[in-house]
Amino acid sequence: MPTTTSARLLALLSLLQARRDWPGAALAERLEVSPRTVRRDVDRLRELGYPIAAVKGPDGGYRLQAGTELPPLLFDDEQAVALAVALQLAAAAGAGIEEAAMRALGTVRQVLPARLRHRVDAVSVRAIAASGAEPPGVDVATLTTITAAARARETLRFRYERPGAADGPPRRAEPHHLVATGGRWYLVAWDLDRDDWRLFRADRVRPLTGTGPRFAPRELPGGDLEAYVRGRFRGSRDASGDWPCRGRAVVRQPAAALAPFVGDGVVEEVGPDCCRVTLGSWSWTALAADLGRFDAELEAVGPPALVDALARLAERCARAAGRPADAAAPGDPPAPPAD
C-alpha cells in the first residue's frame, strides 16, 4: 500500500475513477488507513481541483464528479498497460480507426512516467491478417453517427451501398448496437422497411443528414447480442446462436488426433482407435464435407439429413473424378466381398 501522502493521493484518485460511488469505509480498507485519513486526503484532492462530492446514506461515501475543470486523469500501472494493449489491438483491428488509435497511443505514451513507458513499450501486440482482401475501413464520422443515434434511440436514415448495385431508396432502421467482428464493423438494427432484424456492414452505410423520430427499444431475439450475431454468421435466424445444422458420426481415428481440428465441435472417445464427433455447420452439405476432411472411415452417421448429404456429396465427387460413385479410388483398400 502507498506509504507517502502523494502516493496515497494517487491511489485514492485511481479508486475514485474506477467506479461511481465509494463508501468511506471501503476506501479506508483498500488504502489501509483510517476513515479520518481518507477525509483529509479527499479534502487535499478537492484543493487540487478534483470535484469530489460527499454521498449521503447509511455508510456515507464519495463520488468523483464530471466537470469542465477536471484535471488530467491518472492511471495506475495496470490501467496504463491495459490501455496500451487496447489501443494496439484497435490499431490492428482493420476497421478504419488504425491511424486514430496509433495517435492516441502516442499521446498517452508521452504523458506517462519513464517507468510506465518502459512497461508499455515492452508490451507489443501484433495481429496476423487473415488471408484474402483487407477489410474496408469505416469513416469515424459514420461510427459516431451510428452510435449517437443508438444512444439517443433515434431512427437512423441512410443509404446502403453494395458493390456493382445501383443506389436504392433511403433505408430506415432503429439502431440497436454497433459491433466489431472479423475486422469489420456491423450495425445491428431493426429494419423498418423489412420489418425484421438485420446486420448492416458499417462500411456500406452512408448516413443521411438528420435522424428520424425517437423509438422505444425492441427486444433482440434471445436477448443476447453476442449469441444473436454469432448465430446470424452461422446462418441461424433463431435466438440460440447455434448452427442451423448439427450432426454426429463415429470416426475411425483416435480422439486425441481429431480434437485439435473440430473447432467448437465435441469429441467423445469410443475406443482406442475411434471417437464420436458432433459438429455444426450452416448446411448439411457443408457438414458432410467437414466430416470428409478427416480422411477416415465414418460410421453411425446421423441424423438422416446428414446421411443424405453425404450421399449427394459422394455422387458429385465421383462425377468430378469421372468414374462411378461406387468405384474405388487409387490407394483405397479393396471392398469386402458381398454376402
N, C-alpha and C positions, 0 to 999 in steps of 0.2 A: 504494500500500500504506500501511497505518497508520504514522504517524510518531511517535506518542506511545504510552506504555505503556498508558494507558487505552483508546485506540482499538484497539490491538493485542489487548488482552484481549477486547474486544467482538467483534472479528473472529474470534479463536480460539474463543470460545464459540459463535458462529454456525456455524462449521465443525463443531464437535463435535456440535451439534444436528442437522446436516444428514444425517449418516449414522452407522451404528453404530460402526464401528472406523476409526481413522485411524492409519496408520504415522507415527512421529515425523518421518521424513524428508519425507513428503508434506506434513505440516503446515508444516515449516520452509520447504519450497519455495513453498507457497501464500502464506505470510506474508512470504517473502523475508527470513528471519532464520536464525540458526544453530540446530541442534538443542538446543544448550545454552540458548539463549534460550527455546525452546519449553518445555523442562523447568522453567525458572524461572517462566514465565507459568502453566503448569499448577499449580505449587505455589501461586501467588497466587490462582488461582480456587478451589483447594481451601480456602484460608484464608477465602474469602468464602462457603463453604458448598456449593459445587458438588461433588457426588460423582463425581470423575473417577478411573477405575481404570486401572492400567497393564496393557496387553495383552502377554502374553509371546509370543515367537515369533522367527523369524529377523530380522525387521525391527523388532520392538518397536512399541509404539504406545499409543494412549489411547482410552478409551471413556467417554462421559458416561452414567452410570447413573441409573435412575429412583430416586426416594427421596421420602419424605414431607416432607423439609425442603428440597426443591429450590427455590431462589429463582425468582422470576418469569422466564419465558423472554424472550429478547431477539430482536428481528427486525432484520435489516438493511433498507436502503431497498427493495430489490426484493421481499423477503418481505412487508414491510408493505403495499406496493401490491398485490401478488398476493392477499394475504389480504382486503383491502378489496374488490377486484373479485369474488373468490369469494363473499363474503358478500352483496354486492349482487345477484349472479346468483341466489343461493339465495333472497333476499328476493323476487325477481321470478319464481321458478320456478312459483308457483301450486300448490305441493304441500303446503300446510299448515304450513310452517315459516317463513313470512314474518316473523311477529312476533318469533320467537326469533332469526332471522338479523339483524334490524334492531337488537335489543337487544345482540346480540354485537358488531355493528359499532360501536355507540355505546360499548360498554365498551372495545373495542380503541382507538378514536379518542381516548378520554380519557387513556390512558396513553402515547400517542405524543408525542415531542417536537414542537415547533411546526413545524419544517421538514418533518417527515413528515406532520403533519396537513394542511399545505397541499397536499402531493402527493396524499394520499388524497382530500381534498375536490375536487381537480381532476379526479379520475377518477370520472366519473358514468356508470353503466351503466343503461340502460333497456331493458326488454323490451316489445315490442309484442304485446299479447294477440291470440291468434288469434280469428277470428270464431266465434260460437256461444256456448254456455253456458260459464261459467268452470269449469275442472276442480275437482272437490270436493277439499277438503283432507283430510289424513290426520293422525290424532292422533299426537303424537310418541311417546306410550307404545306405540302399536301398532308404529311403526317400530322402536323399541328392542327390543320383544319379538321381532319377526321376526329382526332382525339378531343378537340374542343367541342365539336358537335355531339360526340358521345357523352361527354361530361355534362353538357347543358341539356341533354335529351332533346335535341333539335333535329328535325328531319334534314338529311343531307341530300342536296341536289348535285348531280354530277353527270358527266358523260363517261362512258366506259369504252375505251378504245381496245380493239383487237387487231392484231397484225393482219393486213390484207382485207379487212372488212370495212365497209362504209360506216360512217358515223350514224349511229341510231339516235332515236329520240332521247332527251334527257331522262336519267333514271332518278328515282326517289327511293330512299331507304332510311330505316331507323337504325343508326349505328349502335352496335352493342359493345364490341371490343375491337381493338387493333392488336393483332398477334404477329409474332415473328417466328418462322419455322423454315428450315431448309434454305436459309439465306434470302428469304423473301418475306415481305410484309403482306398480311391479308386482313381485310376488313370483314368481320363477322357482323351481319346486319339482317334485319327483316326487310325483304324487298317488297315495297308497297305495290309495285307493278305486277309482280309474280305471285304475291300473296303467300310467300314462303320464305324460309331462312336461306341465306346464300352466303358463299365465301367469294369476295371480290379481291383480285390481286391489286394491291395498292398502287403498283407502278402503272396500272392501266386506268386508275381513277383520275379524272380531271374535274375537281370541284368547280361548281358554278358560283358566281357571286351571290351571296345571301343564302342563309339557311331557311328551311321551311318551318312550319309550326312545331311547337313542343309536342312530345308524345309521352305516354305512360309506358315504362319499360315492360317488355314482354318476357315471359319465362322461356329461357333457352331450353330446347329439348334435353331432358335429363338433368338440367340444372348444373352440369359440369362442363365448363368451357373447354378444358383440355381434352376430355373424352369426346366431346362433340367434334372438335376439329380433327382429332385423330381418326374418328370414325368416318368423317367425310373424305379424308385422304385414302382411307381403306375401301371406299365405295359403299359404306353403310350409311343409311339415312335415318336409322333409329337412334335412340339415346344411349345405346350400350357402348358405343365406341369400338365394338368388336368387328372382326372381319365378317362380311356377309356370308362367306362360305368357309366351313371348318370341317375337316375330316381327319381320318386316322388310318394307319396301316402298320403292320408288323414288318420291319425292315431287317434283312439278314446282314446286319452289321452290329458290332458291339456298341452299347450305349455311349461309352466314353469317346468313341470315334466320331459319332454323329453330333453329340451335344454342342460342340462349338459352332455348328453350321445351321442350327434350326431357328435362330433369331428369337422371336417371342413364343415359339412353339414349346411343346412339352415332350420330354424323352423319358420313357419308363423302361427299365431293364426287364426283359422277359427271360433271357438266358445268357450264357457267356458269349454267344455269337449273334444275338438278335435282340431287338428292342421295339417297343411300341412308340410311334411318333404321332403326335397330334399337332396339326398345322392349320393355319388360317390363310386365306387369300381373297382377292377381290372377285375371282371367278373360279368355277370348278376346273376349267381347263388349265388356268394358271396354277391351281393347287396340284393337279396331276403332273404338270411339268416340274414343280418343286420336288415332288416325290421321286420323279425320274432322275433328277440330277444327282441323287445319292449313288447311282450306278450299282444297285444291289437288288436282289430279289425282293418282291413285295408279296405279303400275304395278309389275309383278314382285312381287306380294304373296306372302308365304309365311310359315309352312307352310300346307298345305291347311286346317287347323283355323281359321286366321285368315281365309282366303278365305270359308269357310262362315259365320263370324261376321259378316263384312261384309255378306254377302247377307241374313242374318236381320235385321241392324240396318237395312238399306235397306228391307226389307219392312215392318218396324214403323214406320219413319219415314213411309213412303208411306201406310200406313193411318191414322196420326195426322193426316196432312195431307189425307186424304180423296180421294186420287187414286191411280191405278195406280202400281206400283213403277217402271215404265219411263217415266212421264210426266216431261216436262221441267219444272223449277222456273223461276219467273219470273227472268229475268236470266241463265239458263244459255245457253251457246252452242248453236246448232242441232245436232242429231245428224247425223253424217256419213251420206251416202246408203248404202244397203245394196248389197252386191256383187251 
